[in-house]
């Protein structure tokens, strides 16, 4: 094997036989084929003819043995789905282990695929049957368009060992939440609105529920001066507070909270401070009517 004599043992048997009186055979049998059995095997036959002063004659025949092993065991380090906010950093790790029946170090290609199916990055590493290796994908400052299914694909392709592909996928949901105001200036008595925009880019559509506004004094509800409007469209959900007439009591911090389920549950928030600008006060100066004369010091 690969230029080295094969000896019996460790699942290998050598059996001599005869096809006929003049045709001897030597059989090489693998009792339980292993990745380490892959290689280039050569059978070398020699014949000694000492009676006519010929020491030996050689003839060689070779066979290439490529062992197909079970696919590696592949798993991503996170849950089936991961929810992150826009501009967060994401780290996805792919754990790879050879099937337990493999007892030899082999080379494997580990490759991360983006949601569209194109490869992002790959590495070639040596694997050992009982040892995990990993390949990490780092995505900095993500945007909602990077949402989707990321797949780690692994295949063993060595000189004498091959396997089928093995995949493990993780769904990444990337959300953005922001607040839009009708004006940068909030003036007392004017109509004013705040809109909470929750946006995502993922299929299937997640459950975006319980989008609520928390005002300076607790949850915002419909009242004489405030009206809530909830609107949904493809890939987004908007909840707006309408102030019919801004009062000084409306000033303070407003927080939008959204609960997102994909299937993990994550609360995402955004905040906006409102400073109410009121008209200047009216100032009047009055004096006592002059009906008599006053002396200095009075």
Protein Blocks (a to p, Z undefined) as FASTA:
>chain_A
ZZiacdeeehiacddddfblmlccdddddfbdcfklgccdddddddddfknopabacddd
dddddddddddddddfbdfbdcddehiacdddddddddfkbccdcddddddddfkopafb
dcdddddfklccddddddehiafklgccdddddddddfkbccdddddddddddddddddd
fbfbdcehiacddddddddddddddddehiacddfkbccdddfkbccdddddehiacddd
ddfbacfklgccddddddddfkbccddddddddddddddddddddddddfbdcdehZZ
